[in-house]
Amino acid sequence: MKTNKEWHEKNKMPKNATFEQRVKWHLEHLKNCSCRPIPKGLLNEMEEKNVTTLHDLL
């Protein structure tokens, strides 16, 4: 898996990120970098809350 170092430098995960911030960061991450998948714990929480896109958070 390739890391997009430039994207990571410009897009830090906020400290103590909320669920919404984590989802937003990871969905944007998928579009810009392929270094790792969304963590299973977050995927489970997204599934429980029926969140699959940024629009679902609104």
C-alpha positions in Angstrom: 0.0 0.0 0.0 1.3 3.4 -1.0 1.3 6.3 1.4 0.5 9.8 0.2 2.9 11.7 2.5 1.9 15.1 1.3 -1.8 14.5 2.0 -1.0 13.1 5.5 1.1 16.2 6.3 -1.7 18.5 5.4 -4.5 16.5 6.9 -3.8 15.5 10.5 -6.5 13.7 12.5 -7.7 16.0 15.3 -6.8 15.1 18.8 -9.7 13.6 20.7 -11.6 13.5 17.4 -15.4 13.1 17.5 -17.1 10.3 15.6 -18.0 12.7 12.8 -14.4 14.0 12.5 -13.1 10.5 12.4 -15.5 9.4 9.7 -14.8 12.5 7.6 -11.0 12.1 8.0 -11.1 8.4 7.0 -13.5 8.8 4.1 -11.2 11.6 2.7 -8.2 9.4 3.4 -9.6 6.7 1.3 -9.9 9.1 -1.6 -6.3 10.4 -1.3 -4.2 7.6 0.1 -4.1 3.8 0.1 -1.8 3.2 3.1 -4.5 1.6 5.3 -8.2 0.8 5.5 -10.7 2.3 7.8 -10.3 0.7 11.3 -12.7 -2.1 12.0 -14.0 -0.5 15.2 -14.9 2.7 13.2 -16.5 0.7 10.4 -18.6 -1.2 13.0 -19.8 2.1 14.5 -20.5 3.6 11.1 -22.6 0.5 10.2 -24.5 0.8 13.5 -25.3 4.4 12.8 -26.0 3.7 9.1 -23.2 6.1 7.9 -21.6 5.3 4.5 -20.9 8.8 3.1 -20.1 12.3 4.4 -23.7 13.2 3.5 -25.0 10.7 6.1 -23.3 12.8 8.8 -25.5 15.9 8.0 
